[in-house]
Amino acid sequence: MGITRQKIIRSAFILMVLSVNQASALIYYQSSIANSEWLLSGDIFSCSLTHPVPNYGEGHFIKEAGEPMKFVLQPQNEKLGPGQVYIISQAPEWSPGLKPETLEILPYPGYGLTVEVGGQVAERMLTSLDKGRHPIVAGRAWENQRETVEVGLSNINFAPAYNEFRRCLATLLPVNYDQIAKTAALFPTNGVELTPSVKARLDLVALYVSSDPSVEYIYIDGHTDNIGPRRDNRQLSKTRAEIVTAYLLDKGVPANKIVSRYHGERYPVTNNNSYTGRERNRRVTIRLEKQ
């Protein structure tokens, strides 16, 4: 592919932001129109949109359940050297009046490691592609610090894959296993009622368990503070555990997966000498365990 005016503008911009001397050269890695691919994979736990970059590696947009979007550039070998890496949004060639836009500048140690950005930067890269722009990752070359490496993401064939990616995103669970594996439901003094916030959390537990067959057990443990007779506290912790168990059963969690226990005041999570400490000890813990 020939060097267009837009590429000349881009090259000048990249060389400027990288503060490279006059002898610098620019090395391009970008798919052509013929071999530009965007590959979708995903389920309710994670969605990934992958773009192979010939002679360099792959770029991945990844959204995991309950986590922000991220972009990961995975090299096949050491192409980018240590120094700063620039994430740049390049205007399409049919809009020569639009200047490149720097989305992010981050340190890069080299050694063939991945370049990773998350949150709003990754989202802006996707928006850039959707608008016909070309996100670029640029930095100094590994073998020659006077050369600059540019890795471009082509928007050719992006639109249909992006539509499927967004459909995948819409099916993601609101939480992942690490976020839901441990939950504590707190209770007022002598209380056994579930608050709206606790019910909302238990709804997420039930949803996740129904979606992930690898969850083998749900351990429900009732606790109290040390106020009152031990026998009463033991009964109170039992009632609290039963309330939580009944709620999860009502939400469709299989009974054979639930292990319900109660301990009274025996296992405080913190000291009972303060109001805050007692508040934290009046709890039911819900813990998921996978196979």
One Martini backbone bead per residue (centre of mass of N, CA, C, O) as a GRO file, in nm:
protein
  291
    1MET     BB    1   0.096   0.035   0.023
    2GLY     BB    2   0.086   0.352  -0.005
    3ILE     BB    3   0.185   0.676   0.076
    4THR     BB    4  -0.011   0.891   0.227
    5ARG     BB    5  -0.096   1.191   0.349
    6GLN     BB    6  -0.207   1.078   0.616
    7LYS     BB    7   0.052   0.919   0.689
    8ILE     BB    8   0.237   1.160   0.703
    9ILE     BB    9   0.091   1.301   0.932
   10ARG     BB   10   0.113   1.068   1.132
   11SER     BB   11   0.418   1.039   1.135
   12ALA     BB   12   0.482   1.325   1.231
   13PHE     BB   13   0.328   1.304   1.496
   14ILE     BB   14   0.477   1.061   1.622
   15LEU     BB   15   0.763   1.178   1.607
   16MET     BB   16   0.696   1.416   1.787
   17VAL     BB   17   0.589   1.270   2.053
   18LEU     BB   18   0.869   1.092   2.064
   19SER     BB   19   1.127   1.261   2.012
   20VAL     BB   20   1.266   1.212   1.736
   21ASN     BB   21   1.506   1.219   1.533
   22GLN     BB   22   1.578   1.277   1.200
   23ALA     BB   23   1.675   0.960   1.158
   24SER     BB   24   1.409   0.849   1.181
   25ALA     BB   25   1.189   0.562   1.170
   26LEU     BB   26   0.898   0.387   1.039
   27ILE     BB   27   0.711   0.104   1.167
   28TYR     BB   28   0.470  -0.105   1.025
   29TYR     BB   29   0.162  -0.256   1.174
   30GLN     BB   30  -0.084  -0.376   0.940
   31SER     BB   31  -0.360  -0.456   0.800
   32SER     BB   32  -0.512  -0.524   0.524
   33ILE     BB   33  -0.792  -0.536   0.344
   34ALA     BB   34  -0.772  -0.851   0.288
   35ASN     BB   35  -0.672  -0.932   0.618
   36SER     BB   36  -0.902  -0.810   0.785
   37GLU     BB   37  -0.978  -0.906   1.127
   38TRP     BB   38  -1.271  -0.994   1.338
   39LEU     BB   39  -1.292  -1.182   1.646
   40LEU     BB   40  -1.541  -1.367   1.813
   41SER     BB   41  -1.581  -1.423   2.172
   42GLY     BB   42  -1.827  -1.583   2.402
   43ASP     BB   43  -2.019  -1.522   2.707
   44ILE     BB   44  -2.152  -1.463   3.027
   45PHE     BB   45  -1.839  -1.398   3.131
   46SER     BB   46  -1.711  -1.326   2.832
   47CYS     BB   47  -1.577  -1.081   2.593
   48SER     BB   48  -1.414  -1.104   2.260
   49LEU     BB   49  -1.207  -0.888   2.043
   50THR     BB   50  -1.009  -0.989   1.765
   51HIS     BB   51  -0.689  -0.857   1.612
   52PRO     BB   52  -0.489  -0.935   1.368
   53VAL     BB   53  -0.130  -0.858   1.334
   54PRO     BB   54   0.085  -0.872   1.109
   55ASN     BB   55   0.403  -0.945   1.244
   56TYR     BB   56   0.307  -0.910   1.563
   57GLY     BB   57  -0.013  -0.999   1.655
   58GLU     BB   58  -0.261  -0.902   1.903
   59GLY     BB   59  -0.582  -0.759   1.952
   60HIS     BB   60  -0.780  -0.699   2.261
   61PHE     BB   61  -1.117  -0.693   2.344
   62ILE     BB   62  -1.223  -0.696   2.696
   63LYS     BB   63  -1.519  -0.832   2.871
   64GLU     BB   64  -1.596  -0.882   3.196
   65ALA     BB   65  -1.780  -0.966   3.437
   66GLY     BB   66  -1.790  -0.670   3.630
   67GLU     BB   67  -1.590  -0.527   3.426
   68PRO     BB   68  -1.398  -0.340   3.256
   69MET     BB   69  -1.280  -0.243   2.983
   70LYS     BB   70  -1.019  -0.387   2.762
   71PHE     BB   71  -0.686  -0.351   2.618
   72VAL     BB   72  -0.477  -0.595   2.437
   73LEU     BB   73  -0.135  -0.612   2.335
   74GLN     BB   74   0.000  -0.899   2.165
   75PRO     BB   75   0.306  -1.015   2.118
   76GLN     BB   76   0.528  -1.241   1.961
   77ASN     BB   77   0.758  -1.030   2.012
   78GLU     BB   78   1.022  -0.805   2.015
   79LYS     BB   79   0.933  -0.468   1.919
   80LEU     BB   80   0.901  -0.310   2.173
   81GLY     BB   81   1.050  -0.080   2.362
   82PRO     BB   82   1.154   0.098   2.604
   83GLY     BB   83   0.910   0.331   2.732
   84GLN     BB   84   0.688   0.512   2.569
   85VAL     BB   85   0.335   0.478   2.506
   86TYR     BB   86   0.101   0.540   2.239
   87ILE     BB   87  -0.241   0.631   2.212
   88ILE     BB   88  -0.392   0.665   1.886
   89SER     BB   89  -0.621   0.861   1.693
   90GLN     BB   90  -0.693   0.810   1.356
   91ALA     BB   91  -0.792   0.940   1.085
   92PRO     BB   92  -0.942   0.905   0.808
   93GLU     BB   93  -0.855   0.940   0.472
   94TRP     BB   94  -1.140   1.101   0.407
   95SER     BB   95  -1.027   1.302   0.664
   96PRO     BB   96  -0.768   1.520   0.637
   97GLY     BB   97  -0.847   1.750   0.864
   98LEU     BB   98  -0.798   1.542   1.083
   99LYS     BB   99  -0.645   1.493   1.376
  100PRO     BB  100  -0.470   1.343   1.584
  101GLU     BB  101  -0.531   1.151   1.898
  102THR     BB  102  -0.445   1.137   2.228
  103LEU     BB  103  -0.542   0.891   2.473
  104GLU     BB  104  -0.249   0.771   2.572
  105ILE     BB  105   0.019   0.751   2.826
  106LEU     BB  106   0.267   0.490   2.880
  107PRO     BB  107   0.456   0.276   3.030
  108TYR     BB  108   0.731   0.059   2.892
  109PRO     BB  109   0.953  -0.223   2.942
  110GLY     BB  110   0.921  -0.444   2.744
  111TYR     BB  111   1.002  -0.779   2.680
  112GLY     BB  112   0.727  -0.867   2.526
  113LEU     BB  113   0.498  -0.723   2.645
  114THR     BB  114   0.208  -0.604   2.718
  115VAL     BB  115  -0.048  -0.381   2.620
  116GLU     BB  116  -0.253  -0.200   2.866
  117VAL     BB  117  -0.597  -0.087   2.866
  118GLY     BB  118  -0.868   0.085   3.034
  119GLY     BB  119  -1.178   0.176   3.019
  120GLN     BB  120  -1.204   0.470   2.852
  121VAL     BB  121  -0.984   0.405   2.647
  122ALA     BB  122  -1.108   0.148   2.529
  123GLU     BB  123  -1.376   0.279   2.453
  124ARG     BB  124  -1.249   0.494   2.258
  125MET     BB  125  -1.133   0.291   2.060
  126LEU     BB  126  -1.405   0.175   1.972
  127THR     BB  127  -1.530   0.442   1.881
  128SER     BB  128  -1.317   0.503   1.671
  129LEU     BB  129  -1.375   0.257   1.490
  130ASP     BB  130  -1.684   0.318   1.451
  131LYS     BB  131  -1.589   0.607   1.301
  132GLY     BB  132  -1.325   0.519   1.111
  133ARG     BB  133  -1.085   0.490   1.279
  134HIS     BB  134  -0.723   0.449   1.388
  135PRO     BB  135  -0.580   0.283   1.614
  136ILE     BB  136  -0.262   0.345   1.790
  137VAL     BB  137   0.053   0.192   1.868
  138ALA     BB  138   0.337   0.375   2.001
  139GLY     BB  139   0.703   0.326   1.976
  140ARG     BB  140   0.994   0.208   2.041
  141ALA     BB  141   1.231   0.015   1.924
  142TRP     BB  142   1.408  -0.256   2.025
  143GLU     BB  143   1.668  -0.256   1.821
  144ASN     BB  144   1.599   0.070   1.764
  145GLN     BB  145   1.565   0.380   1.920
  146ARG     BB  146   1.546   0.542   1.625
  147GLU     BB  147   1.291   0.380   1.605
  148THR     BB  148   0.942   0.338   1.507
  149VAL     BB  149   0.652   0.183   1.633
  150GLU     BB  150   0.350   0.081   1.454
  151VAL     BB  151   0.018  -0.018   1.567
  152GLY     BB  152  -0.263  -0.102   1.377
  153LEU     BB  153  -0.621  -0.066   1.366
  154SER     BB  154  -0.852  -0.189   1.165
  155ASN     BB  155  -1.183  -0.103   1.026
  156ILE     BB  156  -1.197  -0.343   0.863
  157ASN     BB  157  -1.467  -0.543   0.946
  158PHE     BB  158  -1.578  -0.422   1.222
  159ALA     BB  159  -1.887  -0.370   1.240
  160PRO     BB  160  -2.010  -0.662   1.254
  161ALA     BB  161  -1.842  -0.751   1.502
  162TYR     BB  162  -1.938  -0.523   1.694
  163ASN     BB  163  -2.233  -0.603   1.702
  164GLU     BB  164  -2.179  -0.881   1.832
  165PHE     BB  165  -2.031  -0.774   2.080
  166ARG     BB  166  -2.273  -0.616   2.196
  167ARG     BB  167  -2.450  -0.864   2.233
  168CYS     BB  168  -2.263  -0.999   2.434
  169LEU     BB  169  -2.264  -0.774   2.650
  170ALA     BB  170  -2.578  -0.803   2.710
  171THR     BB  171  -2.522  -1.112   2.846
  172LEU     BB  172  -2.376  -1.037   3.082
  173LEU     BB  173  -2.300  -1.061   3.383
  174PRO     BB  174  -2.290  -0.842   3.661
  175VAL     BB  175  -2.097  -1.072   3.774
  176ASN     BB  176  -1.835  -1.238   3.922
  177TYR     BB  177  -1.695  -1.467   4.117
  178ASP     BB  178  -1.510  -1.283   4.292
  179GLN     BB  179  -1.757  -1.085   4.367
  180ILE     BB  180  -1.961  -1.340   4.485
  181ALA     BB  181  -1.817  -1.556   4.677
  182LYS     BB  182  -1.844  -1.317   4.901
  183THR     BB  183  -2.093  -1.262   5.162
  184ALA     BB  184  -2.249  -1.006   5.379
  185ALA     BB  185  -2.516  -1.011   5.610
  186LEU     BB  186  -2.662  -0.761   5.790
  187PHE     BB  187  -2.777  -0.688   6.134
  188PRO     BB  188  -2.962  -0.592   6.370
  189THR     BB  189  -3.050  -0.591   6.676
  190ASN     BB  190  -3.219  -0.892   6.685
  191GLY     BB  191  -3.229  -0.927   6.384
  192VAL     BB  192  -3.397  -1.093   6.066
  193GLU     BB  193  -3.414  -0.891   5.847
  194LEU     BB  194  -3.409  -0.811   5.510
  195THR     BB  195  -3.268  -0.596   5.323
  196PRO     BB  196  -3.267  -0.461   5.016
  197SER     BB  197  -2.955  -0.491   4.975
  198VAL     BB  198  -2.942  -0.790   5.047
  199LYS     BB  199  -3.141  -0.893   4.836
  200ALA     BB  200  -2.978  -0.795   4.592
  201ARG     BB  201  -2.734  -0.973   4.653
  202LEU     BB  202  -2.884  -1.248   4.652
  203ASP     BB  203  -2.975  -1.227   4.360
  204LEU     BB  204  -2.687  -1.252   4.246
  205VAL     BB  205  -2.624  -1.524   4.361
  206ALA     BB  206  -2.852  -1.679   4.221
  207LEU     BB  207  -2.776  -1.605   3.932
  208TYR     BB  208  -2.493  -1.725   3.930
  209VAL     BB  209  -2.560  -2.017   4.011
  210SER     BB  210  -2.756  -2.064   3.762
  211SER     BB  211  -2.500  -2.005   3.547
  212ASP     BB  212  -2.286  -2.189   3.727
  213PRO     BB  213  -2.216  -2.531   3.743
  214SER     BB  214  -1.940  -2.516   3.920
  215VAL     BB  215  -2.114  -2.468   4.155
  216GLU     BB  216  -2.142  -2.672   4.446
  217TYR     BB  217  -2.143  -2.465   4.698
  218ILE     BB  218  -2.332  -2.308   4.978
  219TYR     BB  219  -2.224  -2.122   5.248
  220ILE     BB  220  -2.416  -2.077   5.553
  221ASP     BB  221  -2.340  -1.833   5.819
  222GLY     BB  222  -2.434  -1.773   6.145
  223HIS     BB  223  -2.430  -1.462   6.347
  224THR     BB  224  -2.320  -1.277   6.642
  225ASP     BB  225  -2.299  -1.108   6.901
  226ASN     BB  226  -2.241  -1.065   7.273
  227ILE     BB  227  -2.537  -0.996   7.320
  228GLY     BB  228  -2.640  -1.199   7.544
  229PRO     BB  229  -2.722  -1.508   7.555
  230ARG     BB  230  -2.588  -1.781   7.407
  231ARG     BB  231  -2.845  -1.937   7.341
  232ASP     BB  232  -2.985  -1.702   7.193
  233ASN     BB  233  -2.763  -1.655   6.983
  234ARG     BB  234  -2.778  -1.928   6.849
  235GLN     BB  235  -3.073  -1.901   6.756
  236LEU     BB  236  -3.035  -1.639   6.597
  237SER     BB  237  -2.829  -1.751   6.390
  238LYS     BB  238  -3.022  -1.965   6.281
  239THR     BB  239  -3.242  -1.778   6.177
  240ARG     BB  240  -3.066  -1.619   5.980
  241ALA     BB  241  -2.979  -1.857   5.805
  242GLU     BB  242  -3.272  -1.941   5.726
  243ILE     BB  243  -3.353  -1.681   5.583
  244VAL     BB  244  -3.140  -1.697   5.359
  245THR     BB  245  -3.207  -1.978   5.256
  246ALA     BB  246  -3.503  -1.921   5.178
  247TYR     BB  247  -3.443  -1.704   4.968
  248LEU     BB  248  -3.270  -1.880   4.774
  249LEU     BB  249  -3.482  -2.096   4.725
  250ASP     BB  250  -3.695  -1.896   4.605
  251LYS     BB  251  -3.468  -1.830   4.363
  252GLY     BB  252  -3.367  -2.146   4.277
  253VAL     BB  253  -3.178  -2.276   4.467
  254PRO     BB  254  -3.046  -2.563   4.530
  255ALA     BB  255  -3.055  -2.753   4.815
  256ASN     BB  256  -2.792  -2.939   4.755
  257LYS     BB  257  -2.595  -2.667   4.772
  258ILE     BB  258  -2.672  -2.620   5.069
  259VAL     BB  259  -2.490  -2.502   5.368
  260SER     BB  260  -2.618  -2.477   5.694
  261ARG     BB  261  -2.509  -2.258   5.963
  262TYR     BB  262  -2.436  -2.205   6.326
  263HIS     BB  263  -2.256  -1.986   6.601
  264GLY     BB  264  -2.320  -1.729   6.713
  265GLU     BB  265  -2.045  -1.578   6.906
  266ARG     BB  266  -1.775  -1.749   6.834
  267TYR     BB  267  -1.704  -1.579   6.535
  268PRO     BB  268  -1.565  -1.304   6.526
  269VAL     BB  269  -1.448  -1.052   6.302
  270THR     BB  270  -1.450  -0.863   6.558
  271ASN     BB  271  -1.471  -0.652   6.802
  272ASN     BB  272  -1.730  -0.605   7.069
  273ASN     BB  273  -1.656  -0.309   7.208
  274SER     BB  274  -1.814  -0.190   6.963
  275TYR     BB  275  -2.056  -0.093   6.756
  276THR     BB  276  -1.913  -0.162   6.490
  277GLY     BB  277  -1.828  -0.447   6.567
  278ARG     BB  278  -2.114  -0.562   6.625
  279GLU     BB  279  -2.230  -0.504   6.347
  280ARG     BB  280  -2.030  -0.704   6.192
  281ASN     BB  281  -2.118  -0.968   6.367
  282ARG     BB  282  -2.411  -0.930   6.250
  283ARG     BB  283  -2.422  -1.219   6.054
  284VAL     BB  284  -2.423  -1.353   5.713
  285THR     BB  285  -2.248  -1.588   5.534
  286ILE     BB  286  -2.165  -1.620   5.178
  287ARG     BB  287  -2.018  -1.913   5.017
  288LEU     BB  288  -1.855  -2.009   4.734
  289GLU     BB  289  -1.799  -2.335   4.566
  290LYS     BB  290  -1.600  -2.501   4.358
  291GLN     BB  291  -1.486  -2.786   4.185
   0.00000   0.00000   0.00000
